[in-house]
Amino acid sequence: MYGALWRILPGPWWVRLLIILVLLAAVLYGLFFYVFPWVSDLVYPSEVTVE
């Protein structure tokens, strides 16, 4: 999968690396500011039982 992504990106290796870093930053931003807060409303840590 990563090899296919690397091959379809345009430009020399440093442009490809920059594009991948920007995409990774966008995914992390989306996770931290949209997905994780939504999931935290669904999970109640006070109701977890550990034996």
MODELLER restraints for C-alpha pairs under 7 A, 6 or more apart:
rsr = mdl.restraints
at = mdl.atoms
rsr.add(forms.Gaussian(group=physical.xy_distance, feature=features.Distance(at['CA:6:A'], at['CA:16:A']), mean=7.00, stdev=0.5))
rsr.add(forms.Gaussian(group=physical.xy_distance, feature=features.Distance(at['CA:9:A'], at['CA:16:A']), mean=5.96, stdev=0.5))
rsr.add(forms.Gaussian(group=physical.xy_distance, feature=features.Distance(at['CA:10:A'], at['CA:16:A']), mean=6.64, stdev=0.5))
